[in-house]
Amino acid sequence: MKFKNPKIEKIYEYLSQMSCRAYADPFLISNVVLCKQDTQGRFLETCLSGEPSQGEPPQKVSFFFAVKKTLLYYVKNVIVYLLYLATALAHRFSMQSFRLPEKGELQVLDTYFVARRIVDCGQFTDPFFPGLASALERRKKNYVYVPRLFGSMHPLEWFRVFRIFKKNGDPVLTEFQLLEFADYLEVIRFILIYPFSVWRFAKKLGTDYEDEVLRHALWQTLDCVAFGGYVRFLLGKRLSSLKIDKIKCLSWYENQVFDKNFYRGLRVVPGKVDIVGAQLFVRPHTLLNIILDEREASFDVLPDKVLVNGPGYCFESENVPVDVGPAFRYAHLFDADIHPEEGKVILVLMPFWDLVTRHILQVIHEVEWPVPVEIKFHPSTDRKIYENSLPEGFLVTDENLPELLLRAQMVVGHSSGTLVEAAALGIPVIDILDSGEFSHDYMPEMGKGILWDEALDAGEVARRVSQFQEILQSNPSLLKEEGARLRAVYFTEPTDELIGQAFGLD
């Protein structure tokens, strides 16, 4: 796999070799560091801080640190497992279930279900594959959602969600309907043994710089709740054993521990399940877990096919076909009538990462803005923790992004795919960098200096604002043309024809 940054490529190659060694123990497929995910272990950030002789030195793992992390692991995992059992009981009492077909092909839609969003709306609407269920119904395909429950550990809140599914007749097959008593015992076994798997692997690491950093990252993240990925393996195993002729899994694919474990379970019965991994989102150039690792193919953790959001995100793979799929979440980009030269506000779009959010808040606080500013936080962010950092007079909004973009003069932020959406509509974008911290880069080279540009501090932000306001007044058609060019490369309109072709439905 090739990266623009040779340091990142070196880190990826190292983690790839380590994961292939580690995955000989299947429990370690549930380890977030070895999966190359962003974690509190800060493996990527530490290695990027400089050369081993100049950069951030790896921290040592003391005996007391290891004991503390192990005890915290057991406490956290036992508590969360008890809540998980209570959620299983809540599902039973809700009487929600899905009637499985006994033959034919079943389309399994594997995606996230966010509890609070469903409860607030009183219904489930799919924010990841909007329009896919309708396309399946038009083709008279049997389908069911197999959700990744996300956003809450409260059993009563999930009880309300399950009751909504039952009331509305949603085609949802939860893990609680399929898992059996033996599976819950198997999860207990995982919880007990997993720390020893991590300990054995960490002990075998050498004394090189990367080995020392990895060892500390493994121990630093040991107290995370780890059994969720293994539950997905058990669920996939039960699904593949159903009395159905064929299963096609249409999966939201971020190549995380949940994906890897689920795919491994689905392949317990060889040849029965086809897996389409949908990377139908704007992806950064630096997020390691997004990149499919072909070395892991022997562990049955890769999809059979990958769909990407636009031709600009295609990559070469020897074993897994890669094709362009429908950009479901970005349909608004193809029918919006946007005129940023008439925009009344500057929109600040916050990313998922806390450090980046705090830096953006600090910078925008120091800028004298010529028009009102509105801030939209990432959907998974608890914005209450930033209340004391909000600049006075700024409006925090919960409006949907397409509505906000209609009145935006320009967009400010960093490390967020929403900036690419704005640029694709011809809205000028200011990308605020932080010279002191590593962060993920979403913006493509296309359009830089014309449609979007970078800024390191408040002074540069103010200059970019003036620069783009001048272009908006003098030549708005240039921005629109550049946005259309970017949109054609990084987004693909989700037509019914493309949906059928990409997912093999016709």
ChimeraX attribute file (.defattr): number of C-alpha atoms within 10 A of each C-alpha:
attribute: neighborCount
match mode: 1-to-1
recipient: residues
	/A:1	13
	/A:2	13
	/A:3	13
	/A:4	9
	/A:5	10
	/A:6	10
	/A:7	15
	/A:8	19
	/A:9	16
	/A:10	15
	/A:11	17
	/A:12	23
	/A:13	15
	/A:14	13
	/A:15	22
	/A:16	19
	/A:17	13
	/A:18	17
	/A:19	21
	/A:20	18
	/A:21	13
	/A:22	20
	/A:23	18
	/A:24	11
	/A:25	13
	/A:26	15
	/A:27	22
	/A:28	23
	/A:29	26
	/A:30	26
	/A:31	26
	/A:32	24
	/A:33	26
	/A:34	24
	/A:35	23
	/A:36	23
	/A:37	21
	/A:38	16
	/A:39	16
	/A:40	13
	/A:41	21
	/A:42	18
	/A:43	23
	/A:44	26
	/A:45	15
	/A:46	21
	/A:47	22
	/A:48	17
	/A:49	15
	/A:50	13
	/A:51	13
	/A:52	15
	/A:53	8
	/A:54	8
	/A:55	12
	/A:56	15
	/A:57	16
	/A:58	19
	/A:59	14
	/A:60	11
	/A:61	15
	/A:62	10
	/A:63	8
	/A:64	9
	/A:65	12
	/A:66	17
	/A:67	12
	/A:68	14
	/A:69	18
	/A:70	17
	/A:71	12
	/A:72	16
	/A:73	21
	/A:74	18
	/A:75	14
	/A:76	14
	/A:77	20
	/A:78	16
	/A:79	11
	/A:80	17
	/A:81	20
	/A:82	11
	/A:83	15
	/A:84	17
	/A:85	14
	/A:86	18
	/A:87	20
	/A:88	20
	/A:89	14
	/A:90	21
	/A:91	24
	/A:92	15
	/A:93	12
	/A:94	18
	/A:95	12
	/A:96	23
	/A:97	20
	/A:98	16
	/A:99	9
	/A:100	15
	/A:101	14
	/A:102	11
	/A:103	11
	/A:104	12
	/A:105	17
	/A:106	20
	/A:107	20
	/A:108	22
	/A:109	22
	/A:110	23
	/A:111	22
	/A:112	18
	/A:113	21
	/A:114	20
	/A:115	21
	/A:116	16
	/A:117	15
	/A:118	20
	/A:119	17
	/A:120	10
	/A:121	10
	/A:122	16
	/A:123	16
	/A:124	18
	/A:125	14
	/A:126	17
	/A:127	13
	/A:128	18
	/A:129	20
	/A:130	16
	/A:131	18
	/A:132	20
	/A:133	19
	/A:134	12
	/A:135	17
	/A:136	17
	/A:137	11
	/A:138	10
	/A:139	12
	/A:140	9
	/A:141	16
	/A:142	16
	/A:143	22
	/A:144	21
	/A:145	22
	/A:146	22
	/A:147	17
	/A:148	16
	/A:149	16
	/A:150	13
	/A:151	13
	/A:152	12
	/A:153	16
	/A:154	14
	/A:155	18
	/A:156	14
	/A:157	16
	/A:158	25
	/A:159	23
	/A:160	19
	/A:161	26
	/A:162	25
	/A:163	20
	/A:164	20
	/A:165	23
	/A:166	17
	/A:167	12
	/A:168	11
	/A:169	12
	/A:170	18
	/A:171	18
	/A:172	21
	/A:173	21
	/A:174	21
	/A:175	21
	/A:176	18
	/A:177	15
	/A:178	16
	/A:179	18
	/A:180	14
	/A:181	7
	/A:182	9
	/A:183	15
	/A:184	15
	/A:185	11
	/A:186	15
	/A:187	17
	/A:188	15
	/A:189	12
	/A:190	17
	/A:191	21
	/A:192	14
	/A:193	12
	/A:194	20
	/A:195	20
	/A:196	13
	/A:197	16
	/A:198	19
	/A:199	16
	/A:200	11
	/A:201	16
	/A:202	19
	/A:203	9
	/A:204	10
	/A:205	14
	/A:206	11
	/A:207	10
	/A:208	10
	/A:209	14
	/A:210	20
	/A:211	18
	/A:212	18
	/A:213	22
	/A:214	26
	/A:215	25
	/A:216	22
	/A:217	25
	/A:218	23
	/A:219	22
	/A:220	20
	/A:221	19
	/A:222	26
	/A:223	20
	/A:224	18
	/A:225	20
	/A:226	23
	/A:227	22
	/A:228	19
	/A:229	22
	/A:230	25
	/A:231	23
	/A:232	24
	/A:233	26
	/A:234	23
	/A:235	26
	/A:236	23
	/A:237	22
	/A:238	19
	/A:239	25
	/A:240	22
	/A:241	15
	/A:242	16
	/A:243	12
	/A:244	16
	/A:245	14
	/A:246	17
	/A:247	21
	/A:248	19
	/A:249	25
	/A:250	23
	/A:251	23
	/A:252	20
	/A:253	24
	/A:254	21
	/A:255	23
	/A:256	20
	/A:257	27
	/A:258	21
	/A:259	24
	/A:260	25
	/A:261	29
	/A:262	25
	/A:263	29
	/A:264	22
	/A:265	24
	/A:266	28
	/A:267	22
	/A:268	18
	/A:269	15
	/A:270	8
	/A:271	11
	/A:272	16
	/A:273	23
	/A:274	18
	/A:275	20
	/A:276	25
	/A:277	25
	/A:278	28
	/A:279	22
	/A:280	26
	/A:281	23
	/A:282	23
	/A:283	23
	/A:284	18
	/A:285	18
	/A:286	19
	/A:287	19
	/A:288	21
	/A:289	19
	/A:290	18
	/A:291	17
	/A:292	20
	/A:293	20
	/A:294	15
	/A:295	12
	/A:296	16
	/A:297	14
	/A:298	10
	/A:299	17
	/A:300	17
	/A:301	24
	/A:302	27
	/A:303	24
	/A:304	17
	/A:305	18
	/A:306	26
	/A:307	24
	/A:308	26
	/A:309	27
	/A:310	23
	/A:311	15
	/A:312	15
	/A:313	21
	/A:314	15
	/A:315	15
	/A:316	10
	/A:317	13
	/A:318	7
	/A:319	11
	/A:320	15
	/A:321	14
	/A:322	19
	/A:323	17
	/A:324	23
	/A:325	26
	/A:326	29
	/A:327	29
	/A:328	22
	/A:329	20
	/A:330	19
	/A:331	18
	/A:332	16
	/A:333	20
	/A:334	15
	/A:335	8
	/A:336	13
	/A:337	10
	/A:338	20
	/A:339	19
	/A:340	26
	/A:341	23
	/A:342	13
	/A:343	18
	/A:344	15
	/A:345	21
	/A:346	24
	/A:347	27
	/A:348	25
	/A:349	22
	/A:350	25
	/A:351	24
	/A:352	15
	/A:353	16
	/A:354	13
	/A:355	13
	/A:356	23
	/A:357	20
	/A:358	14
	/A:359	18
	/A:360	24
	/A:361	18
	/A:362	16
	/A:363	19
	/A:364	21
	/A:365	16
	/A:366	14
	/A:367	14
	/A:368	11
	/A:369	15
	/A:370	12
	/A:371	11
	/A:372	12
	/A:373	20
	/A:374	18
	/A:375	20
	/A:376	19
	/A:377	18
	/A:378	17
	/A:379	12
	/A:380	10
	/A:381	15
	/A:382	10
	/A:383	13
	/A:384	8
	/A:385	9
	/A:386	14
	/A:387	10
	/A:388	8
	/A:389	12
	/A:390	17
	/A:391	15
	/A:392	8
	/A:393	9
	/A:394	13
	/A:395	13
	/A:396	16
	/A:397	13
	/A:398	11
	/A:399	9
	/A:400	9
	/A:401	16
	/A:402	16
	/A:403	11
	/A:404	16
	/A:405	23
	/A:406	20
	/A:407	18
	/A:408	24
	/A:409	24
	/A:410	28
	/A:411	28
	/A:412	26
	/A:413	26
	/A:414	30
	/A:415	23
	/A:416	23
	/A:417	18
	/A:418	21
	/A:419	27
	/A:420	24
	/A:421	25
	/A:422	27
	/A:423	25
	/A:424	27
	/A:425	28
	/A:426	28
	/A:427	30
	/A:428	34
	/A:429	30
	/A:430	24
	/A:431	24
	/A:432	23
	/A:433	22
	/A:434	17
	/A:435	9
	/A:436	7
	/A:437	12
	/A:438	15
	/A:439	18
	/A:440	17
	/A:441	17
	/A:442	20
	/A:443	26
	/A:444	14
	/A:445	10
	/A:446	14
	/A:447	19
	/A:448	13
	/A:449	13
	/A:450	16
	/A:451	26
	/A:452	28
	/A:453	20
	/A:454	19
	/A:455	18
	/A:456	13
	/A:457	19
	/A:458	18
	/A:459	14
	/A:460	16
	/A:461	24
	/A:462	18
	/A:463	12
	/A:464	21
	/A:465	21
	/A:466	14
	/A:467	15
	/A:468	26
	/A:469	19
	/A:470	13
	/A:471	17
	/A:472	22
	/A:473	11
	/A:474	11
	/A:475	13
	/A:476	19
	/A:477	14
	/A:478	15
	/A:479	25
	/A:480	21
	/A:481	15
	/A:482	20
	/A:483	25
	/A:484	17
	/A:485	16
	/A:486	23
	/A:487	23
	/A:488	14
	/A:489	15
	/A:490	23
	/A:491	30
	/A:492	23
	/A:493	22
	/A:494	20
	/A:495	16
	/A:496	15
	/A:497	12
	/A:498	17
	/A:499	21
	/A:500	17
	/A:501	14
	/A:502	19
	/A:503	21
	/A:504	10
	/A:505	15
	/A:506	10
